[in-house]
Structure formats: C-alpha cells, structure tokens
Amino acid sequence: MKLIIQIPCYNEADTLEIALNDLPKKLDGIDEIEYLIINDGSHDKTVEVAMNWGVHHVVSFTRNKGLAKGFMAGIEACLSYGADIIVNTDADNQYCGEDIEKLIQPILEGKADIVIGERPIDQTEHFSFLKKKLQHLGSWVVRKASKTDIPDAPSGFRAFSREAAMHINVINEYTYTLETIVQAGRNKMAITSVPIRTNPELRKSRLFSSMGSYVKKSMLTILRALLMYRSLACLTLVGAIPFLIGFGIGVRFLVFYFNGQSAGHVQSLILACTLMIIGFMTFVIGLLADVMSANRKIMEDVQYHVRKLMYDKTDTRVWQEAATQALEAENAEGSTVESGEEKTNET
C-alpha cells in the first residue's frame, strides 16, 4: 500500500519545512510513504527548501494558476506515481501531521473513498467570530447541495483512495474543497469525515482577501456545481417564480374579464404573458442543461477510463495479457484450420 502526501505551495519557503517535519514517516497499514509538492509559480526558494528536505516529487508551474489547478495537477501526478491513497494538506502547517493516520483509516478499512478532516472551528483561536459563523454556514449549504453530512466542507485536509482520485474533476479555478464534495455526493461516492486537530497560525490565509470575497466566491462555486449536477431542478425552481407570478396576474385579469371590468387591465395581461414565457423558457433551458449534464457524466466516465489506462499499470497489464492471449488463440485456431485444409487437399 503506497501513500503519497501532496502539498500545494505558493511562496511557502518560510513555512514549508515546518509542515514537512510534521508529516509522518511511517504508518500502520502503509508500506511506502512519499511526499510531493506542487510549486504553483513560487518566486521564493520553495522548491529549494523541498528538495533539500528530501521530497520525492515536485510538480512545477511557471506561473501561478491557483489552488484548484495545483490540486488537480498533484492528483494526476500522484496517480502516475502509483499512489493507492493520496492525502492533501497545507504548506502553512495548519493541520496536525499525526492525524494523517486517523484520516486514512476509513480508506484502509474499506469504509470510505474520500475522508475530510473536521477541524475544531469553534475552538480555533485565530478564527474570528464572523469567520466561524461563515464556515458553519458554508458547510451547511454544501451539505444541502451535495446531500452529504460533511461538517467542515472548506477543510483542505483530506484523503482519497486511488479509485476516488480517478473520478475527481475540478472545473472552477478558485478552490477544490467545495466542488469535490458536491461532485462526490451527487455521484454517490463513499465520503465521510473524522475529527482532526489544528496547529497555531503561522501566516494569514492567501485564499481570499476579505470575508466578502470569500463568501462571494464560495457561493458562486456551490451554485456552479449545483448547475452542473442538478441543472434541471435548479432552473425549474428559478423558472417557477416568474411563471407562478405571471399565472397569478393572469388569473386576476380573467376575474376582471368575466366581471366585465377588463378595460384598463390589458397591461396586466401583457405582463402575465411575459412572465409566464420567461418561466417556461427558463424551464426549457433547464432541460437543455440537463442533457448537457448527462453528457458531462459520460465525459467523466471517459476521463475515468483514460486515467485507468494511463495510471493503473496492473489493469493495463491484465488487459494487454488478455488481448495477447486472445490473439494467440486466434492464430492457433487459424493454424489448425489451415492444417486441416492442407490434409484435405492431400487426400
């Protein structure tokens, strides 16, 4: 069983060594542990610090591409290096490295494919009151959107089985934390959480500049994920609002009409028709989006099988051996037929 711990990095020379020193060197149930960093266009000595420490793999971008892109590049690299379990953690040593053993346990026991570390948000001293409430609110929204029971959705401390990693596909460029949970929940993947500890803050978060920016980007990420995986339900709900308002105004016009008071209410009729058309067109757009969502699922399946072919050497070897055996059997059968024909001709 091979574990690779990946760390996305952007100008983390001051804290990276502290985070690396906190990582486990040996774990029960794990035969081999390797370490990988994703250098997201750093301008300092992040890579030099990592290499001097002894990390096994470095993935480098020439310019900063964001946390989501870095995370996905790390996942692809870990799969290519044969990881059976992938753990993602932060370079600022926010999470306690000893808790990796607890994080991967549900995967080793076959109880889950994705495990999220649940931070003690209310007991974290460097979190402001507003941030704590927003963290809880964001997690609640993600739980409703994904139909999961993950209590700490923004946590970046998480573990993936090889099978789960092959299914991951992050589209947004802001963060992977929320979208991957919605994706896992909607795709019926086994996902759970375990309580973890956090370390004292070494630096301020670079993921967002303000609380307003964090809320806006998080809500847009959740909304986009919902439109990807539940487009028909979302757009039907949106379209129902103008349609029902228009329908109510139309009923009002009919009441006036049958009472002989329709004069002067033609504007209401026009407004009712306009609102009902808008609602109906929104529903039609939802139908088209639902078809596109089905195509996306097909593309995700294709991506999964491509990854299997690229990264799963065992399966590839099995398929190659099966194909070779089939070809040999076919050639042997052809040789038998030719020999039979030769004997018949001789007779």
C-alpha positions as a Python dict, from the first residue, in 0.01 Angstrom:
ca = {
    (1, 'M'): (0, 0, 0),
    (2, 'K'): (155, 328, -115),
    (3, 'L'): (65, 668, 34),
    (4, 'I'): (162, 997, -130),
    (5, 'I'): (117, 1319, 68),
    (6, 'Q'): (79, 1620, -159),
    (7, 'I'): (121, 1985, -62),
    (8, 'P'): (19, 2274, -291),
    (9, 'C'): (271, 2558, -247),
    (10, 'Y'): (291, 2923, -343),
    (11, 'N'): (584, 3113, -189),
    (12, 'E'): (596, 2882, 114),
    (13, 'A'): (972, 2883, 181),
    (14, 'D'): (922, 3015, 535),
    (15, 'T'): (672, 2752, 649),
    (16, 'L'): (718, 2451, 420),
    (17, 'E'): (996, 2285, 620),
    (18, 'I'): (789, 2310, 939),
    (19, 'A'): (496, 2142, 763),
    (20, 'L'): (719, 1870, 616),
    (21, 'N'): (881, 1794, 952),
    (22, 'D'): (534, 1740, 1098),
    (23, 'L'): (441, 1471, 844),
    (24, 'P'): (456, 1101, 942),
    (25, 'K'): (743, 883, 822),
    (26, 'K'): (573, 551, 897),
    (27, 'L'): (211, 440, 933),
    (28, 'D'): (39, 111, 1013),
    (29, 'G'): (-107, -47, 702),
    (30, 'I'): (114, 161, 471),
    (31, 'D'): (418, 1, 309),
    (32, 'E'): (559, 313, 145),
    (33, 'I'): (519, 689, 206),
    (34, 'E'): (625, 950, -49),
    (35, 'Y'): (595, 1329, -46),
    (36, 'L'): (503, 1558, -336),
    (37, 'I'): (480, 1935, -360),
    (38, 'I'): (304, 2140, -625),
    (39, 'N'): (503, 2457, -690),
    (40, 'D'): (234, 2697, -810),
    (41, 'G'): (466, 2954, -969),
    (42, 'S'): (653, 3044, -649),
    (43, 'H'): (905, 3330, -661),
    (44, 'D'): (1095, 3234, -347),
    (45, 'K'): (1301, 2926, -254),
    (46, 'T'): (1006, 2691, -203),
    (47, 'V'): (1141, 2425, -440),
    (48, 'E'): (1492, 2451, -295),
    (49, 'V'): (1357, 2401, 58),
    (50, 'A'): (1155, 2099, -56),
    (51, 'M'): (1447, 1938, -240),
    (52, 'N'): (1686, 1995, 50),
    (53, 'W'): (1434, 1836, 285),
    (54, 'G'): (1408, 1531, 61),
    (55, 'V'): (1065, 1534, -104),
    (56, 'H'): (1031, 1263, -366),
    (57, 'H'): (839, 1455, -634),
    (58, 'V'): (798, 1818, -742),
    (59, 'V'): (535, 1944, -986),
    (60, 'S'): (609, 2299, -1102),
    (61, 'F'): (409, 2568, -1282),
    (62, 'T'): (594, 2856, -1448),
    (63, 'R'): (324, 3098, -1324),
    (64, 'N'): (61, 3096, -1052),
    (65, 'K'): (-252, 2906, -1161),
    (66, 'G'): (-447, 2890, -838),
    (67, 'L'): (-521, 2632, -572),
    (68, 'A'): (-768, 2427, -777),
    (69, 'K'): (-529, 2383, -1071),
    (70, 'G'): (-245, 2295, -836),
    (71, 'F'): (-457, 2041, -651),
    (72, 'M'): (-559, 1864, -974),
    (73, 'A'): (-200, 1862, -1103),
    (74, 'G'): (-96, 1695, -779),
    (75, 'I'): (-372, 1434, -806),
    (76, 'E'): (-267, 1348, -1162),
    (77, 'A'): (97, 1322, -1056),
    (78, 'C'): (19, 1104, -753),
    (79, 'L'): (-182, 867, -973),
    (80, 'S'): (105, 846, -1221),
    (81, 'Y'): (346, 760, -937),
    (82, 'G'): (126, 470, -829),
    (83, 'A'): (-38, 609, -514),
    (84, 'D'): (-301, 386, -354),
    (85, 'I'): (-400, 666, -114),
    (86, 'I'): (-349, 1040, -164),
    (87, 'V'): (-351, 1286, 125),
    (88, 'N'): (-372, 1660, 62),
    (89, 'T'): (-250, 1903, 327),
    (90, 'D'): (-140, 2267, 350),
    (91, 'A'): (210, 2413, 341),
    (92, 'D'): (141, 2651, 632),
    (93, 'N'): (120, 2357, 876),
    (94, 'Q'): (-242, 2435, 960),
    (95, 'Y'): (-322, 2065, 1010),
    (96, 'C'): (-158, 1827, 1253),
    (97, 'G'): (51, 1573, 1060),
    (98, 'E'): (-6, 1299, 1317),
    (99, 'D'): (-375, 1299, 1226),
    (100, 'I'): (-297, 1159, 880),
    (101, 'E'): (-310, 814, 1040),
    (102, 'K'): (-665, 888, 1155),
    (103, 'L'): (-753, 1042, 818),
    (104, 'I'): (-663, 737, 608),
    (105, 'Q'): (-809, 477, 846),
    (106, 'P'): (-1161, 468, 689),
    (107, 'I'): (-1000, 409, 348),
    (108, 'L'): (-778, 128, 479),
    (109, 'E'): (-1085, -32, 638),
    (110, 'G'): (-1280, -4, 312),
    (111, 'K'): (-1546, 218, 468),
    (112, 'A'): (-1488, 529, 254),
    (113, 'D'): (-1319, 655, -62),
    (114, 'I'): (-1291, 1020, 47),
    (115, 'V'): (-1223, 1138, 403),
    (116, 'I'): (-1243, 1504, 510),
    (117, 'G'): (-1068, 1630, 821),
    (118, 'E'): (-1313, 1808, 1052),
    (119, 'R'): (-1141, 2100, 1225),
    (120, 'P'): (-1248, 2223, 1571),
    (121, 'I'): (-1371, 2550, 1419),
    (122, 'D'): (-1533, 2692, 1734),
    (123, 'Q'): (-1218, 2623, 1937),
    (124, 'T'): (-974, 2766, 1680),
    (125, 'E'): (-841, 3087, 1836),
    (126, 'H'): (-716, 3259, 1519),
    (127, 'F'): (-1061, 3228, 1354),
    (128, 'S'): (-1271, 3539, 1408),
    (129, 'F'): (-1633, 3512, 1522),
    (130, 'L'): (-1753, 3606, 1173),
    (131, 'K'): (-1527, 3351, 1005),
    (132, 'K'): (-1651, 3074, 1235),
    (133, 'K'): (-2013, 3152, 1152),
    (134, 'L'): (-1940, 3172, 780),
    (135, 'Q'): (-1755, 2840, 792),
    (136, 'H'): (-2058, 2676, 954),
    (137, 'L'): (-2296, 2841, 708),
    (138, 'G'): (-2087, 2739, 407),
    (139, 'S'): (-2066, 2380, 530),
    (140, 'W'): (-2444, 2370, 582),
    (141, 'V'): (-2504, 2494, 226),
    (142, 'V'): (-2262, 2233, 87),
    (143, 'R'): (-2434, 1958, 288),
    (144, 'K'): (-2768, 2054, 136),
    (145, 'A'): (-2624, 2086, -214),
    (146, 'S'): (-2429, 1759, -202),
    (147, 'K'): (-2665, 1554, 16),
    (148, 'T'): (-2374, 1456, 242),
    (149, 'D'): (-2316, 1505, 616),
    (150, 'I'): (-1968, 1665, 598),
    (151, 'P'): (-1946, 1916, 888),
    (152, 'D'): (-1635, 2104, 764),
    (153, 'A'): (-1660, 2145, 386),
    (154, 'P'): (-1380, 2407, 342),
    (155, 'S'): (-1121, 2183, 509),
    (156, 'G'): (-829, 2111, 277),
    (157, 'F'): (-704, 1822, 490),
    (158, 'R'): (-844, 1520, 311),
    (159, 'A'): (-759, 1173, 184),
    (160, 'F'): (-861, 998, -139),
    (161, 'S'): (-847, 638, -240),
    (162, 'R'): (-697, 566, -583),
    (163, 'E'): (-1043, 489, -720),
    (164, 'A'): (-1190, 817, -591),
    (165, 'A'): (-895, 1019, -722),
    (166, 'M'): (-955, 883, -1071),
    (167, 'H'): (-1312, 1018, -1060),
    (168, 'I'): (-1222, 1369, -943),
    (169, 'N'): (-1272, 1650, -1192),
    (170, 'V'): (-1248, 2012, -1069),
    (171, 'I'): (-1368, 2284, -1308),
    (172, 'N'): (-1355, 2610, -1111),
    (173, 'E'): (-1024, 2790, -1062),
    (174, 'Y'): (-1083, 2915, -708),
    (175, 'T'): (-1073, 2609, -483),
    (176, 'Y'): (-1130, 2236, -499),
    (177, 'T'): (-1275, 2191, -149),
    (178, 'L'): (-1643, 2263, -213),
    (179, 'E'): (-1679, 2130, -567),
    (180, 'T'): (-1524, 1793, -490),
    (181, 'I'): (-1774, 1735, -206),
    (182, 'V'): (-2073, 1827, -424),
    (183, 'Q'): (-1934, 1607, -701),
    (184, 'A'): (-1876, 1314, -465),
    (185, 'G'): (-2220, 1345, -310),
    (186, 'R'): (-2403, 1367, -642),
    (187, 'N'): (-2204, 1074, -784),
    (188, 'K'): (-2286, 856, -481),
    (189, 'M'): (-1923, 818, -372),
    (190, 'A'): (-1847, 697, -19),
    (191, 'I'): (-1743, 1011, 170),
    (192, 'T'): (-1701, 1066, 543),
    (193, 'S'): (-1517, 1289, 792),
    (194, 'V'): (-1301, 1244, 1100),
    (195, 'P'): (-1218, 1497, 1376),
    (196, 'I'): (-867, 1641, 1350),
    (197, 'R'): (-650, 1891, 1532),
    (198, 'T'): (-503, 2217, 1402),
    (199, 'N'): (-175, 2393, 1475),
    (200, 'P'): (-124, 2761, 1568),
    (201, 'E'): (-141, 3000, 1273),
    (202, 'L'): (194, 3069, 1102),
    (203, 'R'): (62, 3316, 842),
    (204, 'K'): (-263, 3468, 719),
    (205, 'S'): (-468, 3280, 461),
    (206, 'R'): (-393, 3373, 99),
    (207, 'L'): (-701, 3209, -49),
    (208, 'F'): (-918, 3521, -15),
    (209, 'S'): (-853, 3890, 50),
    (210, 'S'): (-1165, 3957, 259),
    (211, 'M'): (-1469, 3786, 407),
    (212, 'G'): (-1689, 3936, 137),
    (213, 'S'): (-1466, 3792, -134),
    (214, 'Y'): (-1466, 3452, 38),
    (215, 'V'): (-1845, 3440, 65),
    (216, 'K'): (-1898, 3554, -294),
    (217, 'K'): (-1653, 3304, -444),
    (218, 'S'): (-1778, 3020, -227),
    (219, 'M'): (-2143, 3082, -320),
    (220, 'L'): (-2054, 3103, -690),
    (221, 'T'): (-1860, 2776, -663),
    (222, 'I'): (-2154, 2597, -497),
    (223, 'L'): (-2404, 2745, -745),
    (224, 'R'): (-2191, 2637, -1040),
    (225, 'A'): (-2155, 2286, -902),
    (226, 'L'): (-2531, 2266, -849),
    (227, 'L'): (-2599, 2382, -1205),
    (228, 'M'): (-2361, 2112, -1329),
    (229, 'Y'): (-2512, 1825, -1134),
    (230, 'R'): (-2874, 1937, -1072),
    (231, 'S'): (-2937, 2182, -1354),
    (232, 'L'): (-3298, 2079, -1424),
    (233, 'A'): (-3409, 2106, -1060),
    (234, 'C'): (-3233, 2442, -1010),
    (235, 'L'): (-3361, 2607, -1328),
    (236, 'T'): (-3711, 2465, -1279),
    (237, 'L'): (-3716, 2631, -936),
    (238, 'V'): (-3589, 2960, -1083),
    (239, 'G'): (-3836, 2947, -1372),
    (240, 'A'): (-4128, 2863, -1144),
    (241, 'I'): (-4105, 3202, -971),
    (242, 'P'): (-4186, 3427, -1273),
    (243, 'F'): (-4425, 3165, -1415),
    (244, 'L'): (-4636, 3150, -1096),
    (245, 'I'): (-4635, 3528, -1059),
    (246, 'G'): (-4745, 3562, -1421),
    (247, 'F'): (-5007, 3292, -1371),
    (248, 'G'): (-5146, 3476, -1069),
    (249, 'I'): (-5165, 3804, -1263),
    (250, 'G'): (-5336, 3618, -1548),
    (251, 'V'): (-5599, 3476, -1312),
    (252, 'R'): (-5655, 3828, -1179),
    (253, 'F'): (-5712, 3954, -1534),
    (254, 'L'): (-5961, 3674, -1605),
    (255, 'V'): (-6155, 3764, -1289),
    (256, 'F'): (-6185, 4121, -1412),
    (257, 'Y'): (-6269, 3999, -1762),
    (258, 'F'): (-6559, 3776, -1657),
    (259, 'N'): (-6690, 4054, -1434),
    (260, 'G'): (-6694, 4284, -1734),
    (261, 'Q'): (-6411, 4502, -1598),
    (262, 'S'): (-6131, 4405, -1839),
    (263, 'A'): (-6093, 4758, -1974),
    (264, 'G'): (-5775, 4918, -1848),
    (265, 'H'): (-5620, 4587, -1743),
    (266, 'V'): (-5460, 4489, -2076),
    (267, 'Q'): (-5119, 4577, -1932),
    (268, 'S'): (-5170, 4306, -1668),
    (269, 'L'): (-5239, 4054, -1943),
    (270, 'I'): (-4920, 4151, -2128),
    (271, 'L'): (-4717, 4130, -1806),
    (272, 'A'): (-4868, 3790, -1720),
    (273, 'C'): (-4785, 3651, -2064),
    (274, 'T'): (-4431, 3789, -2048),
    (275, 'L'): (-4361, 3640, -1704),
    (276, 'M'): (-4507, 3301, -1798),
    (277, 'I'): (-4299, 3291, -2118),
    (278, 'I'): (-3985, 3377, -1917),
    (279, 'G'): (-4064, 3098, -1671),
    (280, 'F'): (-4132, 2847, -1947),
    (281, 'M'): (-3813, 2940, -2137),
    (282, 'T'): (-3612, 2900, -1815),
    (283, 'F'): (-3757, 2551, -1779),
    (284, 'V'): (-3662, 2472, -2142),
    (285, 'I'): (-3308, 2595, -2073),
    (286, 'G'): (-3309, 2362, -1771),
    (287, 'L'): (-3398, 2070, -1996),
    (288, 'L'): (-3111, 2155, -2231),
    (289, 'A'): (-2873, 2194, -1934),
    (290, 'D'): (-2986, 1856, -1803),
    (291, 'V'): (-2895, 1697, -2137),
    (292, 'M'): (-2554, 1869, -2119),
    (293, 'S'): (-2515, 1741, -1761),
    (294, 'A'): (-2578, 1387, -1886),
    (295, 'N'): (-2309, 1439, -2150),
    (296, 'R'): (-2075, 1563, -1876),
    (297, 'K'): (-2129, 1239, -1683),
    (298, 'I'): (-2040, 1045, -1996),
    (299, 'M'): (-1723, 1254, -2035),
    (300, 'E'): (-1636, 1192, -1669),
    (301, 'D'): (-1668, 818, -1731),
    (302, 'V'): (-1443, 852, -2036),
    (303, 'Q'): (-1191, 1051, -1831),
    (304, 'Y'): (-1201, 783, -1561),
    (305, 'H'): (-1125, 504, -1810),
    (306, 'V'): (-848, 709, -1971),
    (307, 'R'): (-692, 753, -1629),
    (308, 'K'): (-723, 381, -1566),
    (309, 'L'): (-539, 312, -1890),
    (310, 'M'): (-273, 572, -1817),
    (311, 'Y'): (-210, 513, -1448),
    (312, 'D'): (-332, 169, -1345),
    (313, 'K'): (-46, -48, -1467),
    (314, 'T'): (-194, -362, -1316),
    (315, 'D'): (-519, -333, -1507),
    (316, 'T'): (-336, -230, -1821),
    (317, 'R'): (-112, -533, -1796),
    (318, 'V'): (-413, -760, -1742),
    (319, 'W'): (-588, -616, -2045),
    (320, 'Q'): (-272, -646, -2254),
    (321, 'E'): (-224, -1009, -2146),
    (322, 'A'): (-588, -1089, -2223),
    (323, 'A'): (-556, -929, -2566),
    (324, 'T'): (-234, -1120, -2632),
    (325, 'Q'): (-390, -1448, -2525),
    (326, 'A'): (-692, -1384, -2747),
    (327, 'L'): (-464, -1307, -3040),
    (328, 'E'): (-258, -1620, -2978),
    (329, 'A'): (-576, -1829, -2954),
    (330, 'E'): (-699, -1680, -3279),
    (331, 'N'): (-367, -1752, -3450),
    (332, 'A'): (-365, -2106, -3313),
    (333, 'E'): (-718, -2161, -3439),
    (334, 'G'): (-619, -2025, -3778),
    (335, 'S'): (-320, -2259, -3792),
    (336, 'T'): (-543, -2557, -3707),
    (337, 'V'): (-786, -2468, -3983),
    (338, 'E'): (-501, -2429, -4235),
    (339, 'S'): (-355, -2767, -4134),
    (340, 'G'): (-696, -2931, -4178),
    (341, 'E'): (-733, -2777, -4520),
    (342, 'E'): (-386, -2898, -4625),
    (343, 'K'): (-469, -3254, -4516),
    (344, 'T'): (-795, -3243, -4707),
    (345, 'N'): (-616, -3124, -5022),
    (346, 'E'): (-356, -3401, -4990),
    (347, 'T'): (-630, -3662, -4962),
}
